Amino acid sequence: MKLLRYGPKGEERPGLLDAAGRIRDLSDRLPDITPETLMSDRLARLSGMDPEEFPLVSTSPRLGCPVAGVGKIVAIGLNYADHAAEAGMALPEEPIIFTKAITSLSGPTDPVVLPRGSEKGDWEAELAVVIGKRAQYVEEADAAAHIAGYAVMNDVSERAFQLETTGQWVKGKSFDTFAPFGPWLVTPDEVPDPQNLRIWCEVSGRMMQDGNTRTMVFNVFNLVSVVSRYMTLMPGDIIATGTPPGVGFGMKPPRFLKPGDVMRVGIEGLGEQKTEVKAWPE
């Protein structure tokens, strides 16, 4: 099942994508897709319904974040061996954990806005894991039961803010629009192996990243387990699992985002984003 939210920003309605790739409206059955919707019993009831029962959306509306009310975004650094190599950094012995501000979330076609003073904006195609059941001290073998689904995320970064100033990475990761999320949330029954998915990013017509989740250093179930040792994961929380090689600051010479660039970010079976880069209005 592919769950989504559609409509103008702040007025999104719940929906799903049917087998023909058409949007079906769910608002007669639930007010929105929230963390409560993602609990296993509620997802099971939804998945048992025939999509043909729901009204067809005949227009091509804007898509918003597929989940409303996300509590936190936990991100993982240097989680692809080939990305760590391009960054000139050693492979971590345990997951590198940082956060992105909730206010960085945006829809999969909303513009990405570079902040004031930005000179080193960058892209990072990532597999997002969405939690569906409270997780604390979860064993890796039990982690799958805590996952509501998977989605595409672009961990947009400002490298100067992230790496060339004092403090934590969060400063370079958290500006508004720096976490395009979606287009939809895909439930685990449609993702039989999250460790074998092609993941890519194209910038202004040039393929920059073309990797596969099998080169992750720490797999998604291990990440859920490890993160749950340090903080309680709640339904709706997101874990952004790291990015494959091909980011701008790893190129020689580096290539950074500029206004007018268009990013296409996709993951096999999970859909694709398309976002235009804009400058902060002066």
C-alpha positions in Angstrom: 0.0 0.0 0.0 1.2 3.5 -0.9 -0.2 6.2 1.4 0.0 9.9 0.5 -1.3 13.3 1.4 -2.4 15.7 -1.3 -3.6 19.3 -1.7 -2.4 22.8 -0.9 0.2 23.2 1.9 -1.6 23.1 5.2 -4.8 21.7 3.7 -3.6 18.2 2.7 -6.1 15.3 2.5 -5.3 11.6 3.0 -5.0 9.4 0.1 -3.5 6.3 -1.4 -2.1 5.3 -4.8 -4.0 2.5 -6.5 -2.5 -0.2 -8.8 -3.0 2.0 -11.8 -1.0 4.9 -10.3 -4.1 7.0 -9.6 -4.8 8.9 -6.3 -7.8 7.7 -4.2 -9.2 9.9 -1.5 -9.4 8.4 2.0 -10.9 11.4 3.8 -14.2 9.6 4.3 -12.4 6.9 6.3 -9.8 9.0 8.3 -9.1 12.7 8.8 -5.4 12.5 8.0 -2.4 10.2 7.8 -0.9 10.7 11.3 1.4 8.7 13.6 -1.8 7.0 15.0 -2.7 5.8 11.5 0.6 4.0 11.2 0.0 1.6 14.1 -0.1 -1.9 12.8 -3.8 -2.6 13.5 -4.9 0.5 11.7 -2.6 -0.1 8.7 -4.0 -3.6 8.5 -7.6 -2.4 8.4 -6.6 0.1 5.6 -4.7 -2.5 3.6 -7.7 -4.9 3.8 -9.9 -2.4 1.9 -10.3 -2.4 -1.9 -8.8 0.9 -3.3 -11.7 0.9 -5.8 -14.0 1.7 -2.9 -12.5 5.2 -2.5 -13.2 8.2 -4.7 -10.8 8.8 -7.6 -9.0 12.2 -7.6 -9.2 13.3 -11.1 -6.8 16.2 -10.9 -3.0 16.1 -10.5 -2.6 17.8 -7.2 0.4 18.8 -5.2 1.7 16.1 -2.9 2.6 16.9 0.7 4.7 14.9 3.2 3.0 11.5 3.3 2.8 11.6 7.2 1.5 14.6 9.2 2.7 15.2 12.8 6.2 13.7 12.5 7.8 13.9 15.9 11.5 13.7 15.0 13.9 13.1 12.1 17.0 11.0 13.1 19.6 10.9 10.4 22.6 8.6 9.9 26.0 9.8 8.6 28.5 8.0 6.5 26.4 4.9 6.2 27.5 3.9 2.7 31.0 2.5 2.4 31.5 4.1 -1.0 30.2 7.5 0.2 32.6 7.5 3.2 35.4 6.8 0.7 34.5 9.8 -1.5 34.3 12.0 1.6 37.8 10.8 2.7 36.5 9.7 6.0 37.0 6.4 7.8 34.0 3.9 8.1 32.3 4.4 11.5 32.4 1.6 14.0 28.9 2.4 15.0 26.2 4.5 13.4 26.8 8.3 13.4 23.6 9.8 14.6 22.4 13.4 14.2 19.1 15.1 13.7 17.3 17.4 11.3 14.7 20.0 12.5 11.1 19.0 11.9 10.6 22.4 10.2 12.9 21.2 7.4 10.2 18.8 6.1 8.6 19.6 2.8 6.7 17.9 0.0 8.3 16.0 -2.8 7.7 18.7 -5.4 8.0 21.8 -3.2 10.9 24.1 -3.9 14.2 23.7 -2.0 15.2 27.1 -0.7 18.9 27.9 0.0 19.4 30.0 3.1 21.0 33.4 3.3 24.7 33.1 2.8 24.5 29.7 1.3 27.4 28.8 -1.0 27.6 25.0 -0.6 24.2 23.5 -0.9 24.3 19.8 -1.5 22.0 16.8 -2.2 21.8 13.4 -0.5 19.3 10.8 -1.8 18.2 8.7 1.2 16.0 5.8 2.1 13.7 7.0 5.0 12.4 4.4 7.5 9.1 5.5 9.2 8.3 4.1 12.6 4.9 2.6 13.3 5.3 1.2 16.8 7.0 2.6 19.9 10.6 1.3 20.0 12.9 1.3 23.0 15.8 -1.1 23.4 14.5 -3.1 20.4 16.6 -6.1 19.3 17.6 -6.1 15.6 15.7 -9.3 15.1 12.5 -7.6 16.2 13.0 -4.2 14.5 10.8 -5.0 11.4 7.7 -5.1 13.6 8.3 -1.5 14.5 8.5 -0.2 10.9 5.3 1.3 9.3 7.0 1.8 5.9 9.6 3.4 3.7 9.9 6.6 1.7 12.2 8.8 -0.3 14.0 11.6 1.4 16.5 14.2 0.2 18.8 15.1 3.1 19.6 18.5 1.6 22.7 20.0 3.3 24.6 23.3 3.5 28.2 22.0 3.7 29.8 25.3 5.0 27.2 25.5 7.8 27.7 21.7 8.5 31.5 21.4 8.3 33.2 24.7 8.4 31.6 26.3 11.5 31.7 25.2 15.2 29.0 23.1 16.6 27.0 20.1 15.3 26.0 19.0 11.8 22.4 19.9 12.6 23.1 23.5 11.6 23.8 22.5 8.0 20.9 20.1 7.8 17.9 21.9 9.2 16.9 24.9 7.1 13.3 25.0 5.9 12.7 22.7 2.9 15.9 20.7 3.6 14.0 17.5 3.9 11.8 16.8 0.9 9.9 13.7 2.0 7.7 11.4 -0.2 6.0 11.1 -2.6 4.3 8.4 -0.6 4.8 6.0 2.3 5.2 2.4 1.1 4.2 -0.3 3.5 6.7 -3.1 4.2 4.7 -5.8 2.3 5.6 -3.9 -0.9 9.3 -3.7 0.1 10.5 -7.3 0.5 14.2 -6.4 0.8 15.0 -2.8 1.8 18.7 -3.7 1.4 18.4 -4.2 -2.3 16.9 -1.0 -3.7 18.4 1.2 -6.4 18.7 4.8 -5.2 19.6 7.8 -7.3 19.8 11.6 -7.7 19.9 13.6 -10.8 20.7 17.3 -10.8 19.7 19.5 -13.8 19.7 16.5 -16.1 23.0 15.0 -14.9 23.0 11.7 -12.9 25.0 12.4 -9.7 24.1 9.5 -7.5 23.3 6.0 -8.7 23.7 3.5 -5.9 22.0 0.6 -4.0 21.0 0.2 -0.4 23.0 -3.0 -0.3 26.2 -1.0 0.2 24.9 0.4 3.6 27.3 -0.2 6.4 24.5 -0.6 8.9 21.2 -2.1 7.6 17.8 -0.6 8.4 16.9 -3.1 11.1 20.2 -2.6 12.9 19.7 1.2 12.7 16.2 0.9 14.4 17.8 -1.2 17.1 20.8 1.1 17.7 18.8 4.3 17.6 16.3 2.9 20.1 19.1 2.5 22.6 19.6 6.2 22.8 16.1 7.6 22.4 12.6 6.3 22.2 11.3 6.1 18.7 7.6 6.9 18.3 5.1 6.2 15.5 5.7 8.8 12.8 9.4 9.3 13.6 11.7 9.1 10.6 15.2 7.6 10.3 17.1 8.9 7.2 19.5 6.0 6.6 22.4 7.7 4.8 23.4 8.4 1.2 25.4 6.7 -1.5 28.3 8.3 -3.3 27.9 11.2 -5.8 27.2 14.2 -3.5 28.5 17.6 -4.6 31.2 18.1 -2.0 32.8 14.8 -3.0 33.3 15.8 -6.6 36.5 17.2 -8.0 36.1 20.1 -8.2 33.0 20.2 -5.9 29.7 21.0 -7.4 27.1 22.8 -5.3 23.5 23.7 -5.8 22.5 27.0 -7.3 19.1 28.6 -7.9 17.5 27.1 -11.0 18.8 23.6 -10.4 16.3 20.8 -10.5 16.8 17.7 -8.4 15.2 14.3 -9.2 15.6 11.9 -6.3 14.2 8.4 -6.5 14.3 4.9 -5.0 13.2 1.7 -6.7 9.6 1.0 -5.8 9.2 4.1 -3.6 8.6 6.8 -6.2 10.5 9.9 -7.2 10.7 13.5 -6.1 11.3 16.6 -8.4 12.3 19.8 -6.7 13.5 23.1 -8.0 16.2 25.0 -6.1 15.5 28.6 -5.2 17.4 31.4 -3.4 16.1 32.9 -0.1 14.3 36.0 -1.1 16.2 39.1 -0.2 
